[in-house]
């Protein structure tokens, strides 16, 4: 499931939730992820934008043996956007 929107002219926020479940022989393994994504568009030319972004990711793993693992990641990125059209 994904949900997002434009907060202002340059700022976009989004969130995602992902889930995977594998049930075999009465034992279950699963993976679930929760993501909060924030992007900013910075115009550097007529049709060129820089897109710095910060992603906060949380993962939860469960194995068939009942073991559990949690992980949180903070990712920083930079993209380049070329706008076509007028």
Number of C-alpha atoms within 10 A of each C-alpha: 8 9 10 13 10 13 10 9 8 12 15 16 18 16 17 14 15 12 12 10 11 11 10 9 6 6 11 14 17 15 16 15 17 17 19 17 17 17 19 20 18 15 14 10 9 9 12 15 17 16 18 15 18 17 18 15 18 16 17 15 16 16 14 15 9 10 9 12 10 12 10 13 11 11 11 10 10 11 12 14 13 11 10 7 5 5
